[in-house]
Every structure is written in structure tokens, then in C-alpha cells.
Amino acid sequence: MSYVDVVIDNNTNHTDRLFTYGRKLEDVRPGDRVRVPFGPYNAPRPAYVCNISEVPPEGIKNLKWVKDRDEEIRLGDIAIQMSLWMKRRYFCRYIEAIHCFTPSGSP
């Protein structure tokens, strides 16, 4: 089993961090846009995969799983690395940096 760290496509300070989900879909890679259950009602939300790990995160209790992958939107490795750098350098939100590399008009 592997795990993914994702950025939820939600432009608030409350969700400006990486969230860990389980990955059953083997074709999910960094840069992919996926849907994940999020919040108290597990509403499906778009998210962007930043990292994949084979090591389970410490202290995680109720692991949720990636639902599916968007076949049309995938960011390259350089775009993801640049987004993470932009977050640190310019003190913007993760999703604001990622949106610099997504196609305009994408939901």
C-alpha cells in the first residue's frame, strides 16, 4: 500500500497544508489531479498529488482513500516542485501556487 500527500483545491488558510490519503489506484502520480473525500461529510473535493510514499504516516487514524484521477489534468514534476518552492518563498497558499500551472478555466 502507498500513501499520497495532496493539496486540497480550497483557497483558505484552514486547509493550506498537505493531507495524506491512501492510494489504491496504481496510476496516480505526483502532479495528478484527483478527487478525495474531504471534511466531516466526506464530500468529494479536487486535489493535487504532491508526494507519494510507501511509509505510513505516524499517528494517522482514519485513513481516507483517493477516489479517482482526472484523466485530463496532470502537472509535471517541475510544476509541482516549483509550486512547493513558491509556497515557501512567497508565503502564498499551496493552491495559489499550483493554480499558476493549471490550465485556465479548469474547475
Sequence and secondary structure as in RCSB ss.txt:
>XXXX:A:sequence
MSYVDVVIDNNTNHTDRLFTYGRKLEDVRPGDRVRVPFGPYNAPRPAYVCNISEVPPEGIKNLKWVKDRDEEIRL
GDIAIQMSLWMKRRYFCRYIEAIHCFTPSGSP
>XXXX:A:secstr
 EEEEEEES  SSTT S EEEEE  TT  TTEEEEEEETTTTEEEEEEEEEEESS  TT  S  B  EEEEEEE 
 HHHHHHHHHHHHHH   HHHHHHTTS TT  
